[in-house]
Amino acid sequence: MVNTLYRGRPAIAWREALGGNVLDVDGNRYIDLTAGFGVAAVGHRHPAVVAAVAGQAGRLLHGLGDVAPHPARVALAERLAARASVDDAVVHWAVSGADAVE
């Protein structure tokens, strides 16, 4: 299924990515300027992120964090609140950017 068309033709279909580069299904290399989902901060497949995801997946892949918190989520909230430049900071977990802005 192609969900994006450009001038009636399918858009670029990504096959894999590393760092700031994306390789399409035809073997063409592009610079990823979309900056989505954390890629802008560390790039695709950053070794530290891959290791952290693999480690967490081995313990608890999906814990419905909005229902029952995971200790790592609590620890992250504490770290984020401690770094905030306001007194008595709290963390509100949002599902999207729109939720966060509200």
Summary of the structure (lengths in Angstrom):
residues: 102
radius of gyration: 18.1
end to end distance: 33.7
largest distance: 53.7
contacts: 174
relative contact order: 0.08
helix: 34%
strand: 18%
